[in-house]
C-alpha cells in the first residue's frame, strides 16, 4: 500500500496529501491512501503494543480498534498533557492540547483552514459555528444550505411526499404530533 514503507508509515508520502486545493486532495488521497495507524504509538514507546499481532495489518487494526483505543486512552490518562506535548514533539507527531470546543475553534490550524463558519441560524440570537466539510464549498450567509431548518419548516412537504393527504397532515399538526 502506498503511504506505507516496510510495513511502517512513510510520513513523507502521507504529507504529500496536504494541499489547499480540494481537487488535489482528492487526487492525492486516491494515489497515497492512509492506513489506520495509531500515530500515538510512535511517541508512547510501547513496543509491546506496537508489535502486538492484533494490530499487525490495517485490517486487524480496524477489527481490534477498541482494544487499541482503550490502551491509548489509558496511556494518555496516566500523565499530564505537558508530558505528552514534550513526547509528541520529540517524535514529530502532529498534536495540540485542546480542552474544550472554544479552544478547538481558536486553534490556529482550525482557524486558518476555515473549518467553521460563524453563521446566524433561525431562532438563535447569535451566530453559531457551523462545521465545513473539507473539500466542500464554503457556506455563505443567505445560502439555503447554510441554515438549519426550523422545527416543522418542511413537515408538510415531507408528509405529503410520503403520501399523507392534506387533511391527515392538518390533523397531525393540530394534534401536536408534528409542527408545521
BELZINOR-V665312 format. One record per backbone hydrogen bond with DSSP energy under -1.0 kcal/mol. CO is the residue of the C=O (numbers start at 1). NH is the residue of the N-H. E is the energy in kcal/mol with one decimal. If there is no record, write none. Layout:
[[CO	NH	E] [CO	NH	E]]
This chain:
[[1	4	-1.6] [3	10	-3.3] [5	8	-2.1] [8	5	-4.1] [10	14	-2.1] [11	15	-2.4] [14	17	-1.7] [15	18	-1.7] [21	25	-2.3] [22	26	-2.3] [23	27	-2.1] [24	28	-3.0] [25	29	-2.7] [26	30	-1.7] [27	31	-1.5] [28	32	-2.7] [35	37	-1.2] [37	39	-1.6] [38	41	-1.9] [39	42	-1.6] [40	43	-1.1] [40	44	-1.8] [41	45	-1.4] [45	47	-1.4] [46	50	-2.6] [47	51	-2.2] [49	52	-1.1] [52	55	-2.2] [53	56	-1.3] [57	61	-2.5] [58	62	-2.2] [59	63	-2.4] [60	64	-2.3] [62	65	-1.2] [64	68	-2.0] [65	69	-3.1] [66	70	-2.2] [67	71	-2.2] [68	72	-2.2] [69	73	-2.8] [70	74	-2.3] [71	75	-2.3] [72	76	-3.0] [73	77	-2.1] [76	79	-1.0] [80	84	-1.3] [81	85	-2.7] [82	86	-2.1] [83	87	-2.4] [84	88	-3.2] [85	89	-2.0] [86	90	-2.2] [87	91	-1.4] [88	93	-2.7] [89	92	-1.4] [100	104	-2.1] [101	105	-2.6] [102	106	-1.8] [107	111	-2.9] [108	112	-2.9] [109	113	-1.6] [110	115	-1.6] [111	114	-1.0] [115	132	-3.6] [117	130	-2.9] [119	128	-2.9] [121	124	-2.1] [128	119	-2.5] [130	117	-2.5] [133	136	-2.2] [140	143	-2.4] [143	146	-2.3] [150	153	-2.4] [154	158	-2.5] [155	159	-2.8] [156	160	-2.6] [157	161	-2.2] [158	162	-1.7] [159	164	-2.5] [160	163	-1.5] [165	169	-2.4] [166	170	-2.4] [167	171	-2.1] [168	172	-2.3] [169	173	-2.4] [170	174	-2.9] [171	175	-2.0] [172	177	-2.0] [172	178	-1.1] [173	176	-1.6]]
